[in-house]
Amino acid sequence: MNPSLDRLLRWAVSLAFVVASAAVWWPVDARAARIKEIASVQGMRSNALVGYGLVVGLDGTGDQTTQTPFTTQSLNAMLQQMGVTVPAGAAAQLRNVAAVMVTAELPAFARPGQPIDVTVSSIGNAKSLRGGTLISTPLKGADGNIYALAQGNLLVGGAGASANGSKVQINHLAAGRIPAGASVERSVATPLALGNTLQLDLDSADFATAHAVAEAINAAKGAGTAAAVDGRTVRMQVPPGSDARVAFLADIENLPVTLSRPAARVVLNARTGSVVMNDAVTIGACAVAHGSLSVTISTTPGVSQPGPLSQGQTVQADKSDISITQQGGSLIQMAAGTKLADVVKALNALGATPMDLLAILQAMKSAGALNAEIEVI
């Protein structure tokens, strides 16, 4: 074989090996995302609908009308609309009817005749909506107009039984869903065909992200197509015609954007004790001592009896013992950490529970040793 050809072949094999293994050693940017995942077009959103209705056909698990008079009033009003007159003062004890609230989400671009799912929830004291049928219920928007009409049989994901004071229940029985249970009667206008500009709203306010989105759109569609208005808004010049605008947005949604490092934040849930922090959280050098203080109160019931012939009365005299226990904690020095793993390792060294971390992190923030924003939910 020709020596020069042999060297060329060896060089090509080596290059192919390097390219094939690049996915293993080349650092991958984990913060890349598509525009559709971090922003939405202004006005292209769903709208909440709500309505009040009646569920009938229950097996004795409906509202107790003596305690929910609005159920009887609603039933009488519905019967009057159907030509049935209920005698005044008639006490209807119906256990197969329940008053409910019906909610739904009207999606963007919904047109009359399209079905949407609805959720039905009891507002009285019905024990179960299982097996019930929702009577025709108009669903209104925030402006008071009717946008959909709901009716159908409920699906309740649960079961229950009770007898002689004993009760067994699986899941929640006072709410259910009706898939495709409402029909859209009116559509909501969208700004897609209005004007020559559209606006992108970012999910979170960040100037670097807004600038990156505008730069990505300009690189793909030409300079001047998009401009960042503020940290949450990007305004775009769109072509005329609905078909051209749909194609334009389809291209824009899939453009990749490299996100900047998020702001350091620690989220504390005071109800559950959950602590969540992102990888931008760092700590400065500090010293932390953690101990626990517990107070125990135990009460022993007792009886005080009077002496013989004293004509006294026997009374109850409880004896209470109170003890305070304090567990000491050693002073632990924490070095400055620049990675999330260092922060977690330092906090685990204290042996603190998640509830204890709520107080420790807030104290570290007050001392200036925690470089992060704390949000309590």
Secondary structure, 3 states (H helix, E strand, C coil): CCHHHHHHHHHHHHHHHHHHCHHHHCCCCCCEEEHHHHEEECCCCCEEEEEEEEEECCCCCCCCCCCCHHHHHHHHHHHHHCCCCCCCCCCCCCCCEEEEEEEEEECCCCCCCCEEEEEEEECCCCCCCCCCEEEEEEEECCCCCEEEEEEEECECCCEEEEECCEEEEECCCCEEEEEEEEEECCCCCCHHHCCCEEEEEECCCCHHHHHHHHHHHHHHHCCCCEEECCCCEEEEECCCCHHHHHHHHHHHHCCEEECCCCCCEEEECCCCCCEEECCCCEECCEEEECCEEEEEEEEECCEECCCCCCCCCCEECCEEEEEEEEECCCEEEECCECCHHHHHHHHHCCCCCHHHHHHHHHHHHHCCCEECEEEEC
